[in-house]
Amino acid sequence: MSTTAISKKKLSFILASTALMMACSQKQVQSEKQPSASLPEYMQADFQQYIADNEQWLRENRNFLSNDPEMEISINMPFERIPEQPNGKAVLLVHGLSDSPYSFIDIAEQLVQQGFLVRTLLLPGHGSKAADLMLPTLEDWTGIVKHHTELLASKYDELWLGGYSTGANLVTIEASENTNVDGLLLFSPAFKPDNNLVRFAPVISLFVDWADEDPEENIAKYDSLPMNGAAVYYETSSLVRDRLSEKTLDIPVFMAISEGDSVIDTLTALELYQNSFSHSGKQLAWFGEYQPAVDGLNQFSMRLPEQRISAGSHMSMLYKPGNAHYGINGRFRMCSNGQQEAQEQLCRQGEEVWYSGWGYQEKGKIHARLSWNPYFKETMAVMKKVLTI
């Protein structure tokens, strides 16, 4: 066999392999852009069945991003934590838009140590692939919170609800109409978006599929956002503001807000904290330099040059510094932070970075997203004050 013949065979093999790889890659991209056939069931009468059904659904519908699918499923699963020394009380925790139950992995640990039974939810459309956020409605998200609140209320005399961002909207809506809710834990409540254009999302979603498309790289949350997801979020924000304008909630509330949060309208959140929650035991953990004139203020400066921290972020109060995924030495650094592409690439290459909220820039510094709370212990102590009223 001649050398020319061998070369042609090799060339044919390379071309065939390349075509196959391109076809597989194209198929994967198309799969990521298409939603699943349906959302998972969430009205189970038993929470353990709810967990089992969601695990099966994730195995069948998730687009895995790593070579460790079991870890990805674990991170995105709803979970229950049972205390060794129960206090007879329960907490239901609800994550935000594009996130997962992992948002509460560290806070749940603190609550369990205090004797609370803790459950987390996986909001319909989450945990699998961003395209699945094309599927849920407002009724799906309010419905799942209502159903699982009722499941806990049937077994526990004292029930708290906690939520992060959109999840904070959902649990506040539930508390406004359910007298079984004894208190609220609200982290970065997205009562009003910082960007006023979000109010057009419900209309735009009728014509446009995607609000934002990015490569998916974070196993704990989506990087892309369908317009329907943005639309349903805005519906929660509009509804919660309506509810709070109609009714003042006289139950204990813990609220945590970063001054450097560029996702939510922090002034609206402060105003609602002060005027729409009337309980004398309410507490605010405020991460920033401005001192708001509100009751129950606990202020934490975020000018921390010794830790290379410039400002807090929308997510930073959720995680302890030692968190395996988002902590100081965690496996994931959020280099996509609204800065110039060159700075983002330097961050990805391992250059020394500072930490801040989305969009913060400072000359001569590369900023990644701050994804942990330098005051985690202090924040949990403030939360405990509210829980023990």
Secondary structure, 3 states (H helix, E strand, C coil): CCHHHHHHHHHHHHHHHHHHHHHHHHHHHHHHHCCCCCCCCCCCCCHHHHHHHHHHHHHHHCCCCCCCHHHHHHHHCCCEECCCCCCCEEEEEECCCCCCHHHHHHHHHHHHHCCCEEEEECCCCCCCCHHHHHCCCHHHHHHHHHHHHHHHHCCCCEEEEEEECHHHHHHHHHHHHCCCEEEEEEECCCCCECCHHHHHHHHHCCCCCEEECCCCCCCCCCCCEEHHHHHHHHHHHHHHHHHHHHCCECCCEEEEEECCCCCECHHHHHHHHHHHECCCCCEEEEECCCCCCCCCEEEECCCEHHHCECCCCCCHHHCCCCCCCCCCCCCCCCCCCCCCHHHHHHHHCCCCCEEECCCCCCCCCCEEECCCCCCHHHHHHHHHHHHCC
